[in-house]
Amino acid sequence: MKHILVLALIAFTYATTLTEMSERLSQYGDHPFGKSMVNLVTVNMKTGGSLNELKQLLQQIKDELIALTQLQDSENGTFTRRSQVDLAKLQATLEQAQADLDNQRQEQSSLSNQLTTLQTRVKEDQAALDRNSRGSGDAQSRLDAENADFATKYSDYNDAILACKEAQRLLMNLRGEGASLIQLTQDTKSNLIQTKENFQKIKEILEAHTKKSSLTLFQPIIEGLAEMTTKVNPETLNNVLSLVARLITALQEGQDQLESNHKTQVENLTRLGDDLRNEKQTLQVSLATANNRLKEIQSRLNELDGLINISNALVEVTQLNIQDATKINELEDAEYSNQKVSRQTEIDIVDRLIEYINQKLSE
């Protein structure tokens, strides 16, 4: 009977212990750690274990929990610092990539504008070069025409002056015979007729390029020669000789003026040709320089296309890496916070049990 009473007392004490500990840990509900700790205490008390040893065990558990919390704090601090350094590096990489991208795009825009300007300049230089070539060809054609025209006209003047001198010689011979009325020989008559015809031809030839004042001398000479084909009147002879002398002077003056004009024209056309050649050289150098610069710009633009693609890719990858790192940090922070709360709860549970043991020890 006494044995049964002892068992009943132990059962009652065990039930009371469970009830008291459950009340103390009521705010933790069904916390797994709390249940484990309650089981540990109740088993110890059920089996008659030492409360002091149980208290020491609970204090050891608490110390280990505190140490574990401190270790987690330290590891989290190290992780946070490392993450901040990594994020700072990623941010620096991103900023540099974006700066490179901005610089590359600015250079691309500037070079594109230069390219457009140079393309316009090349077209203008090429058009100017084409005009220069046409101008050079025209100047050379004009010079060739001027030389050919001069040679023809100069020869015409020579022929005219020579004909005048031949006529002068013929008429001087007639006047040298001294007769007022000379019976013409057939040869003389033929020479006079031929001379008249020569003057008529010369007049027609020189009409295009001889001074009008000299042309007016031809007709009276021709008429005088025609008159002398039938008879030689000394007055007519002297008049024709005078006209021929004046005509020779006029023709020589005309020939000199022709030569002077030709010289001026040749100098002008030669100077024009030289100017056009110099302009051509300048345009060719300008065009070659512009074309070389175009090639350099186009090459750099092609290079920039590749660099911009690389910079864009680097910016995108770095942004993704920053996003991933940020998410990892957030997950780590959330896990650390959860662990810290859980650990603190476990410490609180152990503290409540230690308080309970202290209470029992004081009874």
C-alpha positions in Angstrom: 0.0 0.0 0.0 2.8 2.4 0.9 4.5 1.7 -2.5 1.3 2.6 -4.3 1.1 5.9 -2.5 4.7 6.8 -3.4 4.0 6.1 -7.1 0.9 8.2 -7.0 2.8 11.1 -5.4 5.5 10.9 -8.1 2.8 10.9 -10.8 1.1 13.8 -9.3 4.5 15.7 -9.0 5.3 14.9 -12.7 1.9 16.2 -13.8 2.3 19.3 -11.8 5.8 19.9 -13.2 4.5 19.6 -16.8 1.7 21.9 -16.1 3.9 24.6 -14.5 6.5 24.4 -17.3 3.8 24.6 -20.0 2.4 27.7 -18.4 5.9 29.3 -18.3 6.4 28.5 -22.0 2.8 29.2 -23.2 3.9 32.1 -25.4 6.2 29.8 -27.4 3.3 27.4 -28.4 4.5 24.3 -30.0 8.1 25.4 -30.5 10.1 22.2 -31.2 13.1 23.3 -29.1 10.8 24.2 -26.2 9.2 20.8 -26.3 12.6 19.1 -26.3 13.8 21.2 -23.3 10.6 20.5 -21.4 11.0 16.7 -22.0 14.7 17.0 -20.9 13.6 18.7 -17.6 10.6 16.5 -16.9 12.6 13.3 -17.6 15.3 14.4 -15.3 12.9 15.3 -12.5 10.9 12.1 -13.1 14.0 10.0 -12.7 15.0 11.9 -9.6 18.0 13.6 -11.2 19.8 16.4 -9.5 18.3 19.9 -10.1 21.7 21.5 -9.8 23.2 19.3 -12.4 20.1 20.0 -14.6 20.6 23.7 -14.0 24.3 23.4 -15.0 23.3 21.5 -18.1 20.7 24.2 -19.0 23.3 26.9 -18.4 25.8 25.1 -20.7 23.1 24.9 -23.4 22.5 28.6 -23.0 26.2 29.4 -23.2 26.5 27.3 -26.4 23.4 29.1 -27.9 25.0 32.5 -27.0 28.3 31.4 -28.5 26.5 30.2 -31.6 24.7 33.5 -31.9 27.9 35.4 -31.6 29.5 33.2 -34.2 26.6 33.8 -36.6 26.8 37.6 -35.9 30.5 37.5 -36.7 30.0 35.4 -39.9 27.1 37.7 -40.9 29.3 40.7 -40.4 32.1 39.2 -42.5 29.6 38.2 -45.2 28.0 41.7 -45.1 31.4 43.5 -45.4 32.5 41.1 -48.2 29.1 41.6 -50.0 29.5 45.4 -49.7 33.0 45.3 -51.2 31.8 43.0 -54.0 28.8 45.3 -54.7 31.0 48.3 -54.6 33.3 46.7 -57.2 30.3 45.7 -59.3 28.9 49.3 -59.0 32.3 50.7 -60.0 32.5 48.3 -63.0 29.0 49.4 -64.0 29.8 53.1 -63.7 33.0 52.7 -65.7 31.2 50.7 -68.3 28.4 53.3 -68.6 31.0 56.1 -68.8 32.9 54.2 -71.5 29.6 53.6 -73.3 28.7 57.3 -73.1 32.1 58.4 -74.3 31.9 55.9 -77.2 28.5 57.1 -78.2 29.6 60.7 -78.0 32.6 59.9 -80.1 30.4 58.0 -82.5 28.0 61.0 -82.8 30.9 63.4 -83.4 32.6 61.2 -86.0 29.2 60.6 -87.7 28.9 64.4 -88.0 32.5 64.7 -89.3 31.7 61.9 -91.8 28.7 63.7 -93.2 30.7 67.0 -93.4 33.6 65.2 -95.1 31.3 63.4 -97.6 29.9 66.8 -98.6 33.4 68.2 -98.9 34.5 65.3 -101.0 31.5 65.8 -103.3 32.3 69.5 -103.6 36.0 68.9 -104.2 35.2 66.3 -106.8 32.8 68.7 -108.5 35.4 71.5 -108.4 38.0 69.1 -109.8 35.7 68.2 -112.6 35.1 71.9 -113.3 38.8 72.4 -113.1 39.5 69.6 -115.7 36.9 71.1 -118.0 38.4 74.6 -117.4 41.9 73.3 -118.1 40.8 71.6 -121.3 38.9 74.8 -122.4 42.0 76.9 -121.6 44.2 74.6 -123.6 41.8 74.5 -126.5 41.6 78.3 -126.4 45.4 78.5 -126.4 45.7 76.1 -129.2 43.1 78.0 -131.2 44.8 81.3 -130.4 48.2 79.9 -131.6 46.6 78.5 -134.8 44.6 81.7 -135.5 47.7 83.8 -134.8 49.8 81.7 -137.1 47.2 82.0 -139.9 46.7 85.8 -139.5 50.4 86.5 -139.1 51.0 84.5 -142.4 48.2 86.5 -144.0 49.9 89.7 -143.0 53.2 88.5 -144.3 51.6 87.6 -147.6 49.8 90.9 -147.8 53.0 92.9 -147.0 55.0 90.8 -149.5 52.3 91.4 -152.2 52.4 95.2 -151.4 56.1 95.3 -151.7 56.0 93.3 -155.0 53.4 95.8 -156.3 55.5 98.7 -155.0 58.5 97.3 -156.9 56.5 96.9 -160.1 55.0 100.4 -159.9 58.4 101.9 -159.0 59.8 100.3 -162.2 57.0 101.8 -164.2 57.6 105.2 -162.7 61.3 104.9 -163.4 60.7 104.8 -167.1 59.8 108.5 -166.9 57.0 108.6 -169.5 53.7 110.2 -168.8 51.9 107.8 -171.0 53.6 104.5 -171.3 52.6 101.9 -173.8 52.4 98.7 -171.8 54.0 95.6 -172.8 52.0 92.4 -172.5 54.1 91.2 -169.6 53.6 94.4 -167.7 49.9 94.4 -168.4 49.7 90.8 -167.1 51.7 91.7 -164.0 49.4 94.6 -163.3 46.3 92.4 -163.7 47.8 89.8 -161.5 48.7 92.4 -158.9 45.2 93.7 -159.0 43.8 90.2 -158.5 46.3 89.6 -155.6 45.1 92.8 -153.9 41.5 91.7 -154.3 42.3 88.3 -152.7 44.3 89.9 -149.9 41.5 92.4 -149.2 39.0 89.5 -148.9 41.4 87.6 -146.6 42.3 90.5 -144.3 38.7 91.8 -144.0 38.3 89.4 -141.0 41.2 90.7 -139.0 42.6 94.0 -140.4 41.8 97.5 -139.2 39.1 99.2 -141.2 41.4 102.1 -141.9 43.7 99.9 -143.9 40.9 98.1 -145.7 39.8 101.5 -147.1 43.1 101.7 -148.9 42.5 98.5 -150.9 39.7 99.7 -153.1 41.5 102.9 -154.6 44.6 100.8 -155.1 42.6 98.1 -156.9 40.9 100.8 -159.0 44.2 102.5 -159.8 45.8 99.2 -160.9 42.7 98.4 -163.1 43.1 101.8 -164.7 46.8 101.2 -165.4 46.1 98.0 -167.2 45.1 100.2 -170.2 47.4 103.2 -169.7 49.7 104.5 -167.1 48.9 108.0 -165.9 51.8 109.4 -163.8 49.4 111.0 -161.4 47.5 107.7 -160.9 50.8 105.9 -160.6 52.1 108.2 -157.9 48.7 108.0 -156.1 48.7 104.2 -156.1 52.4 104.1 -155.0 51.5 106.4 -152.1 48.5 104.3 -151.2 50.6 101.1 -151.3 53.2 102.7 -149.0 50.5 103.7 -146.6 49.0 100.2 -146.8 52.4 98.6 -146.1 52.7 100.8 -143.0 49.1 100.0 -141.9 49.7 96.3 -142.4 52.9 96.3 -140.5 51.2 98.1 -137.7 48.3 95.6 -137.8 50.8 92.8 -137.8 52.6 94.3 -134.8 49.3 94.8 -133.0 48.3 91.2 -133.8 51.6 90.0 -132.3 51.1 92.1 -129.2 47.5 91.0 -128.7 48.6 87.4 -129.3 51.4 87.7 -126.7 48.9 89.2 -124.1 46.4 86.5 -124.9 48.9 83.7 -124.6 50.2 85.1 -121.3 46.6 85.3 -120.0 45.8 81.8 -121.1 49.1 80.5 -119.9 48.5 82.1 -116.5 44.9 80.7 -116.5 46.3 77.3 -117.2 48.9 77.6 -114.4 46.2 78.8 -112.0 44.0 75.9 -113.0 46.9 73.4 -112.6 47.7 74.9 -109.1 44.1 74.7 -108.2 44.0 71.1 -109.5 47.0 70.2 -107.3 45.3 71.8 -104.3 42.0 70.1 -104.9 43.7 66.7 -105.4 45.6 67.1 -102.1 42.4 68.2 -100.4 40.5 65.4 -101.9 43.1 62.8 -101.0 43.3 64.2 -97.5 39.5 64.1 -97.1 39.3 60.5 -98.5 42.0 59.3 -96.2 40.2 60.9 -93.2 37.0 59.3 -94.4 38.7 55.9 -94.3 40.1 56.6 -90.8 36.7 57.8 -89.5 34.8 54.8 -91.1 37.4 52.4 -89.6 37.0 54.0 -86.2 33.2 54.0 -86.5 33.3 50.2 -87.3 35.6 49.8 -84.3 33.2 51.8 -82.1 30.3 49.6 -83.2 32.1 46.7 -81.7 33.2 48.6 -78.6 29.6 49.8 -78.0 28.3 46.3 -78.3 30.9 45.1 -75.8 30.1 48.0 -73.4 26.4 47.4 -73.7 26.9 43.7 -72.9 29.1 44.6 -70.0 26.6 47.1 -68.6 23.7 44.5 -68.9 25.8 41.7 -67.4 27.0 43.9 -64.5 23.4 45.1 -63.8 22.3 41.5 -63.7 25.2 40.6 -61.4 24.3 43.5 -59.1 20.7 42.3 -59.1 21.7 38.8 -58.3 24.1 39.9 -55.6 21.4 42.1 -54.1 19.0 39.3 -54.0 21.5 37.0 -52.4 22.3 39.6 -49.8 18.5 40.0 -49.1 18.1 36.3 -48.8 21.2 36.0 -46.5 19.9 38.9 -44.4 16.4 37.3 -44.1 18.0 33.9 -43.2 20.3 35.6 -40.6 17.3 37.5 -39.1 15.3 34.3 -38.9 18.2 32.4 -37.3 18.8 35.3 -34.9 15.1 35.4 -33.8 15.1 31.6 -33.5 18.3 31.5 -31.5 17.0 34.2 -29.2 13.8 32.3 -28.7 15.8 29.2 -27.8 17.8 31.3 -25.3 14.6 32.7 -23.8 13.2 29.2 -23.4 16.4 28.0 -21.6 16.2 31.1 -19.4 12.6 30.3 -18.5 13.6 26.8 -17.6 16.6 28.0 -15.5 14.2 30.3 -13.7 11.9 27.4 -13.0 14.8 25.2 -11.7 16.0 28.1 -9.4 12.4 28.3 -8.1 12.4 24.6 -7.4 15.7 24.8 -5.7 14.5 27.6 -3.4 11.4 25.7 -2.3 
